[in-house]
Amino acid sequence: MTSVQHSTQPQSVDIAIVGGAMAGATLALGLAKLSASLTRPLRIALIEAHVADSHHPGFDARSIAIAHGSIFELSRLGIWSQLKHLGTPIENIHVSDRGHFGMTELNAKPLGLDALGQVVELAKVGSVLFAELAKTSVQVYCPAKVTHLYTQQDGHLLSLDNGTQLHCQLLVAADGANSVVRQHLQQPTEQVDFEQTAIVANVTTDKPHQYWAYERFTQTGPLALLPMQSVVSVPTAQSRFSLVWALPPAQAEQLKQADKATFLAALQQAFGNRVGQFVDVGQRVSYPLTLSYMPRPIYHRCVFVGNAAQTLHPIAGQGFNLGLRDVVGLLNVIEKAYAATGSELDLGSSDIVHQYLASRQTDRDSTLRNIEFLVRGFSNQYWPLVAGRNLGLRLLSWLPPLKRPVAQTAMGWR
């Protein structure tokens, strides 16, 4: 990572990435790795508005599940070896429909795997990724914000709030759901409001989690628990989970503000006793649950990745995993283009941008459809739907061969 001083003269780079959270930082590291194999190294700039700590909106107190397929890609990029120590394996997933007979399990061992995925705490990931960026030639502008964006025939001219100007062939928007790049370029999004709010918190139970994750569908929406690493302050007989609980907005606000005992009692009532008793809860945060996506996540010499391109409901934990596939798709397109044309490649050309769009369309469309189907199907109390989804869950338990394609999808394998 190059320490950058502000300048009044535009600096020319091949690629400028706006947004340095999970997707943007991973892309920058992947491009740096690719650059090392080229006859002319890539000039890469990463612009990030916040320092990578627990106050960063992309590296906050939440935890995410990194699917097995995503770990494979992160390993291929040389990144997972630096994050592995932060991971808690998911060896089994229990899925159930509260108040009904439907339930099933997904297990790693029958698939010949040690784990279906890993849970990491975002607050710890940010510092690791930026430490890795410091070992590369990526020019990192942080903290810095894009104040003006001028689209030109041969690229984009970016003005930053520290006085720096950058000219890039290809602009990559990785700046989240409220993408500044998307706003500057006035690009449309489609949005589905599920009329749910998620409460996110770390909770403690009085039993070891044994590396189980849980997805429980309730009348208010899905309730997910992800196993987390133990900490010194938690007795060894207890365990920590990352909680994501979807509720009607008014109920979510009420429980967010409730005292600890009231919250834990409501959580116990909603989830049951499968993980033991809930004995503690940390800071509670909430956010509205929507499905937001760009119909075409590209523009003139610009591509959108991760949450800037689409923001998912957390029902299946696919947000980062889909965003990582955006990153990998772009890296593959650029690598193949260099192999075909050599070092004089124009990275912002229409061919590159449209090849990226084509590479992502099938996976992206099917994931968006599946997420909306799951949310609507499992948040609906219409009895034919209830019967159908519970029968489906039971069939997975009764007919183990049916689990493999479901598990492969959950693990991010396409």
C-alpha positions as CSV (number, residue, x, y, z in Angstrom):
1,M,0.0,0.0,0.0
2,T,1.4,3.4,-1.0
3,S,1.1,6.2,1.4
4,V,-0.6,9.0,-0.6
5,Q,-0.3,12.8,-0.3
6,H,-3.0,14.9,-1.8
7,S,-2.2,16.6,-5.1
8,T,-3.9,19.2,-7.3
9,Q,-2.7,17.5,-10.5
10,P,-4.8,14.5,-11.7
11,Q,-3.0,11.2,-11.1
12,S,-3.6,8.5,-13.8
13,V,-4.5,5.0,-12.6
14,D,-5.8,2.0,-14.4
15,I,-8.5,1.1,-11.9
16,A,-10.0,3.2,-9.1
17,I,-12.1,1.3,-6.5
18,V,-14.5,3.4,-4.4
19,G,-15.2,1.6,-1.2
20,G,-12.7,-0.4,0.9
21,A,-14.9,-2.7,3.0
22,M,-15.1,-6.5,2.3
23,A,-15.7,-6.4,-1.5
24,G,-13.5,-3.4,-2.3
25,A,-10.5,-4.5,-0.2
26,T,-10.7,-8.0,-1.5
27,L,-10.8,-6.8,-5.1
28,A,-7.8,-4.5,-4.5
29,L,-5.8,-7.4,-3.1
30,G,-6.9,-9.7,-6.0
31,L,-5.9,-7.0,-8.5
32,A,-2.5,-6.6,-6.7
33,K,-1.9,-10.3,-7.0
34,L,-2.8,-10.3,-10.7
35,S,-0.6,-7.2,-11.3
36,A,2.4,-9.1,-10.0
37,S,2.2,-11.5,-12.9
38,L,1.9,-8.8,-15.6
39,T,4.7,-7.2,-17.7
40,R,3.3,-3.8,-16.8
41,P,2.0,-3.6,-13.2
42,L,-1.5,-2.3,-12.8
43,R,-1.9,1.1,-11.2
44,I,-4.6,0.6,-8.6
45,A,-6.3,3.2,-6.3
46,L,-8.6,2.4,-3.4
47,I,-10.7,5.2,-2.0
48,E,-12.3,4.6,1.4
49,A,-14.2,7.1,3.5
50,H,-13.6,5.4,7.0
51,V,-10.7,4.0,8.9
52,A,-10.9,0.2,9.1
53,D,-12.0,-0.2,12.7
54,S,-15.2,-1.1,14.6
55,H,-16.8,2.2,13.7
56,H,-16.5,1.5,10.0
57,P,-20.0,0.7,8.6
58,G,-18.5,-2.2,6.6
59,F,-16.4,-3.5,9.5
60,D,-18.8,-3.1,12.4
61,A,-19.8,-5.5,15.2
62,R,-21.7,-7.8,12.8
63,S,-20.5,-11.3,11.9
64,I,-20.9,-12.9,8.5
65,A,-20.9,-16.5,7.3
66,I,-18.3,-17.1,4.6
67,A,-19.5,-20.0,2.5
68,H,-17.2,-22.9,1.6
69,G,-17.1,-21.8,-2.0
70,S,-16.1,-18.3,-0.9
71,I,-13.3,-19.7,1.2
72,F,-12.0,-21.6,-1.8
73,E,-11.9,-18.3,-3.8
74,L,-10.3,-16.3,-0.9
75,S,-7.7,-19.1,-0.6
76,R,-7.0,-18.9,-4.3
77,L,-6.4,-15.2,-4.0
78,G,-4.0,-15.7,-1.0
79,I,-6.3,-13.9,1.4
80,W,-7.9,-16.7,3.5
81,S,-4.6,-17.7,5.0
82,Q,-4.5,-14.3,6.7
83,L,-8.1,-14.5,7.9
84,K,-8.3,-18.2,8.9
85,H,-7.4,-17.6,12.5
86,L,-10.5,-15.4,12.9
87,G,-12.9,-18.0,11.6
88,T,-15.3,-20.2,13.6
89,P,-16.3,-23.3,11.5
90,I,-20.0,-24.1,10.7
91,E,-20.0,-27.9,10.8
92,N,-23.8,-28.4,10.8
93,I,-26.8,-26.2,10.0
94,H,-30.2,-26.9,11.6
95,V,-33.2,-25.5,9.8
96,S,-36.7,-25.5,11.3
97,D,-40.2,-23.9,11.0
98,R,-41.4,-22.8,14.4
99,G,-44.7,-24.3,15.5
100,H,-44.7,-26.8,12.6
101,F,-43.2,-30.2,11.8
102,G,-40.7,-29.1,9.2
103,M,-37.0,-29.3,10.0
104,T,-33.8,-30.6,8.5
105,E,-30.1,-30.6,8.9
106,L,-27.1,-29.9,6.6
107,N,-23.9,-31.6,7.7
108,A,-20.4,-31.2,6.6
109,K,-19.1,-34.7,7.2
110,P,-21.4,-36.6,4.7
111,L,-20.1,-34.2,2.1
112,G,-16.5,-35.0,2.9
113,L,-15.8,-31.5,4.3
114,D,-14.5,-30.2,7.6
115,A,-17.0,-27.3,7.5
116,L,-19.8,-25.8,5.4
117,G,-18.4,-22.4,6.0
118,Q,-16.7,-20.1,8.5
119,V,-18.1,-17.2,10.7
120,V,-15.9,-14.1,11.0
121,E,-16.4,-10.9,13.0
122,L,-16.2,-8.0,10.6
123,A,-14.6,-5.7,13.1
124,K,-11.5,-8.0,13.2
125,V,-11.4,-8.6,9.4
126,G,-11.0,-4.9,8.4
127,S,-7.6,-4.4,10.1
128,V,-6.3,-7.6,8.6
129,L,-7.3,-6.7,5.1
130,F,-5.8,-3.2,5.3
131,A,-2.6,-4.7,6.8
132,E,-2.3,-6.9,3.7
133,L,-3.0,-3.9,1.5
134,A,0.0,-2.2,3.1
135,K,2.2,-4.9,1.6
136,T,1.1,-4.1,-1.9
137,S,1.6,-1.2,-4.3
138,V,-2.1,-0.3,-4.1
139,Q,-2.5,3.5,-3.6
140,V,-4.9,3.8,-0.6
141,Y,-6.7,7.1,0.1
142,C,-8.2,6.7,3.5
143,P,-10.0,8.4,5.0
144,A,-11.1,10.1,1.8
145,K,-14.4,10.8,0.1
146,V,-15.4,11.3,-3.5
147,T,-16.8,14.8,-3.8
148,H,-17.1,15.1,-7.6
149,L,-17.2,12.5,-10.4
150,Y,-16.8,13.6,-14.0
151,T,-17.4,11.0,-16.7
152,Q,-15.2,11.4,-19.7
153,Q,-14.8,9.4,-23.0
154,D,-11.6,7.8,-21.9
155,G,-12.4,7.3,-18.2
156,H,-13.6,9.0,-15.1
157,L,-12.1,12.0,-13.2
158,L,-12.6,11.8,-9.4
159,S,-12.1,14.7,-7.0
160,L,-11.5,13.7,-3.4
161,D,-12.2,15.8,-0.3
162,N,-8.4,15.9,0.5
163,G,-7.8,17.8,-2.8
164,T,-6.6,14.8,-4.8
165,Q,-7.8,14.2,-8.3
166,L,-7.6,10.8,-9.9
167,H,-8.2,9.8,-13.6
168,C,-9.0,6.1,-14.1
169,Q,-9.8,3.9,-17.1
170,L,-12.1,1.7,-15.1
171,L,-14.1,2.8,-12.1
172,V,-15.3,0.1,-9.7
173,A,-18.1,1.0,-7.3
174,A,-17.8,-1.1,-4.1
175,D,-19.2,1.6,-1.8
176,G,-22.2,-0.2,-0.4
177,A,-26.0,0.0,-0.5
178,N,-26.0,3.8,-0.5
179,S,-23.4,4.0,-3.2
180,V,-22.1,7.5,-3.8
181,V,-20.9,6.5,-7.2
182,R,-24.3,5.3,-8.1
183,Q,-25.8,8.5,-6.9
184,H,-23.3,10.6,-8.9
185,L,-24.0,8.6,-12.1
186,Q,-27.8,8.7,-11.4
187,Q,-28.2,5.0,-11.9
188,P,-31.5,3.4,-11.0
189,T,-32.2,0.6,-8.6
190,E,-35.2,-1.7,-8.0
191,Q,-36.3,-2.3,-4.4
192,V,-38.5,-4.8,-2.7
193,D,-39.5,-3.8,0.9
194,F,-40.2,-6.9,3.0
195,E,-41.7,-4.8,5.8
196,Q,-39.2,-6.4,8.2
197,T,-36.5,-5.0,10.5
198,A,-33.5,-7.0,11.6
199,I,-32.1,-6.9,15.1
200,V,-28.4,-7.8,15.1
201,A,-26.6,-8.7,18.3
202,N,-24.2,-11.1,19.9
203,V,-25.9,-13.4,22.4
204,T,-24.6,-15.9,25.0
205,T,-26.1,-19.3,25.8
206,D,-25.5,-21.7,28.7
207,K,-24.5,-24.6,26.4
208,P,-21.5,-25.0,24.0
209,H,-22.6,-24.4,20.4
210,Q,-20.7,-27.4,19.1
211,Y,-20.2,-25.5,15.8
212,W,-23.9,-25.6,14.9
213,A,-25.6,-22.8,13.0
214,Y,-29.4,-22.3,13.1
215,E,-32.0,-20.9,10.8
216,R,-35.5,-20.8,12.4
217,F,-38.5,-19.5,10.6
218,T,-41.0,-17.8,12.8
219,Q,-44.3,-15.9,12.3
220,T,-42.4,-12.6,12.2
221,G,-39.6,-13.7,9.9
222,P,-36.4,-15.7,10.0
223,L,-34.2,-16.0,13.1
224,A,-30.6,-17.0,12.5
225,L,-27.8,-17.9,15.0
226,L,-24.2,-18.2,13.9
227,P,-21.5,-19.8,16.1
228,M,-18.7,-17.5,17.2
229,Q,-15.3,-17.8,18.8
230,S,-15.3,-17.9,22.6
231,V,-13.8,-14.9,24.5
232,V,-12.1,-14.7,27.9
233,S,-15.1,-13.1,29.5
234,V,-17.5,-16.0,28.6
235,P,-17.3,-19.2,30.8
236,T,-16.1,-22.2,28.9
237,A,-19.5,-24.0,29.5
238,Q,-21.2,-21.2,27.6
239,S,-21.0,-20.1,24.0
240,R,-21.5,-17.0,21.8
241,F,-23.8,-16.7,18.8
242,S,-24.3,-13.9,16.3
243,L,-28.0,-13.2,16.1
244,V,-30.0,-11.9,13.2
245,W,-33.7,-11.7,14.0
246,A,-36.3,-10.4,11.5
247,L,-39.3,-8.7,13.0
248,P,-42.1,-6.3,12.1
249,P,-40.6,-2.8,12.4
250,A,-42.6,-1.7,15.5
251,Q,-41.8,-4.9,17.4
252,A,-38.1,-4.7,16.4
253,E,-37.9,-1.1,17.8
254,Q,-39.6,-2.2,21.0
255,L,-37.3,-5.2,21.6
256,K,-34.2,-3.1,20.6
257,Q,-35.1,-0.7,23.4
258,A,-36.2,-3.3,25.9
259,D,-34.2,-4.2,29.0
260,K,-32.0,-7.2,28.8
261,A,-34.2,-9.7,30.7
262,T,-37.3,-8.8,28.5
263,F,-35.3,-9.2,25.3
264,L,-33.8,-12.5,26.3
265,A,-37.2,-13.8,27.3
266,A,-38.7,-12.9,24.0
267,L,-35.8,-14.4,22.1
268,Q,-36.2,-17.7,24.2
269,Q,-39.9,-17.8,23.3
270,A,-39.2,-17.3,19.6
271,F,-36.3,-19.7,19.3
272,G,-37.0,-22.4,21.9
273,N,-34.5,-24.4,24.0
274,R,-32.4,-26.1,21.3
275,V,-29.3,-24.1,22.2
276,G,-30.0,-24.0,25.9
277,Q,-30.9,-20.8,27.8
278,F,-30.0,-17.3,26.5
279,V,-28.1,-15.7,29.3
280,D,-26.7,-12.5,27.9
281,V,-26.9,-10.1,24.9
282,G,-24.6,-7.4,23.7
283,Q,-25.3,-4.2,22.0
284,R,-28.4,-4.4,19.7
285,V,-28.5,-2.6,16.4
286,S,-31.3,-2.7,13.8
287,Y,-31.7,-2.0,10.1
288,P,-34.6,-2.4,7.6
289,L,-34.7,-5.5,5.4
290,T,-35.1,-4.9,1.7
291,L,-34.0,-6.4,-1.5
292,S,-32.3,-3.7,-3.5
293,Y,-30.6,-4.2,-6.9
294,M,-29.4,-2.5,-10.0
295,P,-31.1,-4.0,-13.1
296,R,-27.7,-3.4,-15.0
297,P,-24.8,-3.1,-12.6
298,I,-22.6,-1.4,-15.2
299,Y,-22.2,2.1,-16.7
300,H,-19.8,3.7,-19.1
301,R,-16.3,2.5,-17.9
302,C,-17.8,1.6,-14.6
303,V,-18.9,-1.7,-12.9
304,F,-20.7,-2.2,-9.6
305,V,-19.9,-5.0,-7.1
306,G,-21.2,-6.2,-3.8
307,N,-23.8,-4.2,-2.0
308,A,-23.4,-1.4,-4.4
309,A,-24.9,-3.7,-7.0
310,Q,-27.4,-5.5,-4.8
311,T,-28.3,-5.7,-1.2
312,L,-29.9,-8.9,0.0
313,H,-32.2,-10.0,2.8
314,P,-30.0,-12.0,5.3
315,I,-32.3,-15.0,5.2
316,A,-29.6,-17.3,3.6
317,G,-26.5,-15.4,4.5
318,Q,-25.5,-14.9,0.9
319,G,-24.8,-11.1,0.8
320,F,-21.0,-11.2,1.0
321,N,-20.8,-14.5,-0.8
322,L,-22.6,-13.1,-3.8
323,G,-20.5,-9.9,-3.6
324,L,-17.3,-12.0,-3.6
325,R,-18.5,-13.8,-6.8
326,D,-18.9,-10.3,-8.3
327,V,-15.3,-9.6,-7.4
328,V,-14.0,-12.9,-8.7
329,G,-16.0,-12.5,-11.9
330,L,-14.4,-9.1,-12.6
331,L,-10.9,-10.5,-11.8
332,N,-11.5,-13.4,-14.2
333,V,-12.6,-11.1,-17.0
334,I,-9.6,-8.8,-16.6
335,E,-7.2,-11.7,-16.4
336,K,-8.6,-13.4,-19.5
337,A,-8.5,-10.0,-21.4
338,Y,-4.9,-9.5,-20.5
339,A,-4.0,-13.0,-21.7
340,A,-5.7,-12.3,-25.0
341,T,-4.5,-8.8,-25.7
342,G,-1.4,-8.0,-23.6
343,S,-0.4,-5.1,-21.5
344,E,-1.9,-2.4,-23.7
345,L,-5.4,-3.4,-22.7
346,D,-7.9,-0.6,-22.0
347,L,-9.5,-1.8,-18.8
348,G,-12.5,0.4,-19.1
349,S,-13.4,-0.7,-22.6
350,S,-17.0,-1.6,-23.5
351,D,-15.9,-5.2,-24.0
352,I,-14.5,-5.5,-20.5
353,V,-17.6,-3.9,-18.9
354,H,-20.1,-6.0,-20.9
355,Q,-18.1,-9.2,-20.4
356,Y,-18.4,-8.6,-16.6
357,L,-22.1,-8.1,-16.9
358,A,-22.6,-11.3,-18.9
359,S,-20.4,-13.3,-16.5
360,R,-22.6,-12.3,-13.5
361,Q,-26.1,-12.4,-14.9
362,T,-27.1,-16.0,-14.4
363,D,-25.7,-16.4,-10.9
364,R,-27.0,-13.0,-9.8
365,D,-30.5,-13.4,-11.2
366,S,-31.0,-16.8,-9.7
367,T,-29.7,-15.7,-6.3
368,L,-32.0,-12.7,-6.2
369,R,-35.0,-14.9,-7.2
370,N,-34.2,-17.5,-4.6
371,I,-33.8,-15.0,-1.8
372,E,-37.2,-13.4,-2.6
373,F,-38.8,-16.8,-2.8
374,L,-37.4,-17.8,0.6
375,V,-38.4,-14.6,2.3
376,R,-42.0,-14.7,1.0
377,G,-42.4,-18.4,1.3
378,F,-41.3,-18.6,4.9
379,S,-42.8,-15.4,6.2
380,N,-46.3,-16.4,4.9
381,Q,-48.8,-18.2,7.2
382,Y,-51.2,-19.2,4.3
383,W,-51.7,-22.8,5.2
384,P,-51.0,-24.4,1.7
385,L,-47.6,-22.6,1.8
386,V,-47.0,-23.7,5.4
387,A,-47.7,-27.3,4.5
388,G,-45.6,-27.2,1.3
389,R,-42.5,-25.7,2.9
390,N,-42.7,-28.1,5.9
391,L,-43.1,-31.1,3.6
392,G,-40.1,-29.8,1.7
393,L,-38.0,-29.6,4.8
394,R,-39.0,-33.1,5.9
395,L,-38.2,-34.5,2.4
396,L,-34.7,-33.2,2.8
397,S,-34.4,-35.2,6.1
398,W,-36.1,-38.3,4.7
399,L,-34.1,-38.3,1.4
400,P,-30.5,-37.4,2.1
401,P,-29.5,-37.3,-1.6
402,L,-31.7,-34.3,-2.0
403,K,-29.5,-32.4,0.5
404,R,-26.4,-32.2,-1.7
405,P,-27.7,-29.7,-4.3
406,V,-29.2,-27.6,-1.4
407,A,-25.9,-27.7,0.5
408,Q,-23.9,-26.8,-2.6
409,T,-26.0,-23.8,-3.1
410,A,-25.7,-22.8,0.5
411,M,-21.9,-23.2,0.3
412,G,-21.7,-20.9,-2.7
413,W,-20.8,-23.5,-5.3
414,R,-22.0,-22.7,-8.8
